[in-house]
Amino acid sequence: MAHPTVLRGLVTRYEALSAADSAAASPSVLRQREDVAYTLCVSTGTRDVRDALRVARRVLEAAEGRDAPVASAAR
C-alpha cells in the first residue's frame, strides 16, 4: 500500500482531472486521468478506479486519525 501522502496526491490529481468535462477535455488530459487511475489502482491493489478511490479514502481517514493528538491518560 502506498504511503498516505502519495495516495492523497493521487486522489487530488484524479479529482482535478475528472472535474474537466470529458467531452471538452483534451486527449492529453484524458490520458493523464487514465494514467493516474492506473496508478491509484496499482497503489491500492484494486482493478477499478472507483474501488481504488474508496480504498485510498479509507487509508487517508485512518492516517488522519493516527495523526490526531492523543489525550494524556496521566492527568
Contacts in CASP RR format, 6 or more apart in sequence:
PFRMAT RR
TARGET T0000
AUTHOR 0000-0000-0000
METHOD contacts of the structure
MODEL  1
MAHPTVLRGLVTRYEALSAADSAAASPSVLRQREDVAYTLCVSTGTRDVR
DALRVARRVLEAAEGRDAPVASAAR
1 43 0 8 1.000
1 44 0 8 1.000
1 45 0 8 1.000
1 59 0 8 1.000
2 10 0 8 1.000
2 43 0 8 1.000
2 44 0 8 1.000
4 59 0 8 1.000
4 60 0 8 1.000
4 63 0 8 1.000
6 43 0 8 1.000
7 40 0 8 1.000
7 43 0 8 1.000
7 44 0 8 1.000
7 56 0 8 1.000
7 59 0 8 1.000
7 60 0 8 1.000
8 60 0 8 1.000
10 36 0 8 1.000
10 39 0 8 1.000
10 40 0 8 1.000
10 43 0 8 1.000
10 56 0 8 1.000
11 40 0 8 1.000
11 53 0 8 1.000
11 56 0 8 1.000
11 57 0 8 1.000
11 60 0 8 1.000
13 36 0 8 1.000
14 33 0 8 1.000
14 36 0 8 1.000
14 37 0 8 1.000
14 40 0 8 1.000
14 49 0 8 1.000
14 53 0 8 1.000
17 29 0 8 1.000
17 32 0 8 1.000
17 33 0 8 1.000
17 36 0 8 1.000
18 33 0 8 1.000
20 29 0 8 1.000
22 30 0 8 1.000
25 33 0 8 1.000
37 49 0 8 1.000
37 52 0 8 1.000
40 46 0 8 1.000
40 49 0 8 1.000
40 52 0 8 1.000
40 53 0 8 1.000
40 56 0 8 1.000
41 47 0 8 1.000
41 48 0 8 1.000
41 49 0 8 1.000
41 51 0 8 1.000
41 52 0 8 1.000
43 52 0 8 1.000
43 56 0 8 1.000
44 51 0 8 1.000
44 52 0 8 1.000
44 55 0 8 1.000
44 56 0 8 1.000
44 59 0 8 1.000
45 52 0 8 1.000
45 55 0 8 1.000
46 52 0 8 1.000
46 55 0 8 1.000
END
